[in-house]
């Protein structure tokens, strides 16, 4: 739904950049409302300073995802776009697990896990071309 909404907004305003911007504004407003409702504990300055650099890339990666969805969903279709996203995230996740990257526990790439990834890739191909 998100990719389709952003794609439609991009088409209406003729700007993928502004479609991504307005979508992220909605994200910020929603996060602020949730913070007011749930009143989470404020992290300490020390906790924030001790985080690794890669703990902060979720926001920029989210913008890239929203921009890609706004740009590509109309061309690929919603199902193919999301299937490609899932396939790409699965491939990256296998590597992250195998090498215990970003604080994850190590989980080796096994033939069974590769088969699962291959089935997802096959699903992407079916969604896109069949």
Secondary structure, DSSP 4 states (H G I P E B T S, - for coil): -HHHHHHHHHHHHT-HHHHHHHHHHHHHHHHHHHHHHH-PPPPPHHHHHTS-GGGGHHHHHHHHHHHHHHHHHHHH-HHHHHHHHHHHHHHHHHHHHHTTGGGPPP----HHHHHHHHHHHHHHHHHHH-
